[in-house]
Amino acid sequence: MREIQRHGVALRADLLLAYADAMDVDFHIAAITELARVAHDEALIHPLTARDGRNPDDFVAAVTSGLTAARLQTQTFLVPGSWLRGASTMRVTI
């Protein structure tokens, strides 16, 4: 039987939440849940902005709600010195 490898941190940049117009809330919840499972400690999602630079607050709130229902904890914070001005990051932990 193959052993599952786990890592301390997983980082996903420029895909999740940036494509909120193309991939639905359920896709994002499933993808982030899988990242958190593989990461074991935490998954970081950056940036929390859409491709066009807008902040998809309602979409992020729906994803956060789904992650909470999946028993994951989330924290959103601004990243100093981010290449995308005003972009924040979501930390997801088990």
N, C-alpha and C positions, 0 to 999 in steps of 0.2 A: 504494500500500500504506500502510495506517495505521500510524503510529509508536506503539510502546508507551511510555506514560509510566511512569516509575518515581519513587518518592518515597523520602526518606531513612528515615522511620520510619512504621510503621503501628501504631495502638493499637486494641485491641478490648476493650471493657469490657462487663461484664454480659451476656455471651452464652456465649462459649466457656468450658467447664468448669463454669460455673454451672448448665448444663442437662445435666450428665452423666447424669442419670436419664432424659432424653428423647432425647438424641443420642449415638450410640455412639462408640467410640474411633476408628474409621475416618473418621467424619465430622469429628471434631476434627483428626485428622492432616491430612486433605485441606484443611480450611479454614485451618489455621495454615500449611501449606506454601504455599498460595496467597497468604496475607498476606505471608509472607516474600519470595515472588517479586516481588510488586508493590512492597513496601517497599524492596527492594534492599539496605538496610543491616540493619535489624532490625525485628522485630514485637514488640510488648509485649502480653501477655495479662494482664488484671487484672479481677477478683480470682480467685485460684485456690481458690475455695470454692464449695460447692454453694448452691443457692437457700435452703436451710434453715439455712445457716451452718456446716454441717459441712465438714470438710476431706477431700476425696476423694483421699487419698494413693495408693491403688492405681490409681485411674483416671488421675491425673496421671502416675504412673510408667509406665503403659502408653502414654499419649500421648507422653511423653518418649522412650520406647524407639522408638516408631514414627518420631518426628522424627529421632532419631539414625540410624535405618536409611535415612532419606531424605536423609542427609548434611547435616542441619541441626544447629547447635550450640545447646544450651539452657543457661540459667542461671536459677535461681530465687532471688529475694531478697525480703526484707521491705521494705515501703514505709513510711517514717516519715510519720506524720500521715495515714494512710489513713482514709477515712471508714468503712471496715469494719475494726474492731479485729482485729489478728492476721492480716490478709489479706496474702498475698504475691503477687508478680508474676513471670511467666515472660518472659525475654528470649530471643528466637529469632533467630539470625543465620545467614547463609549461609556 
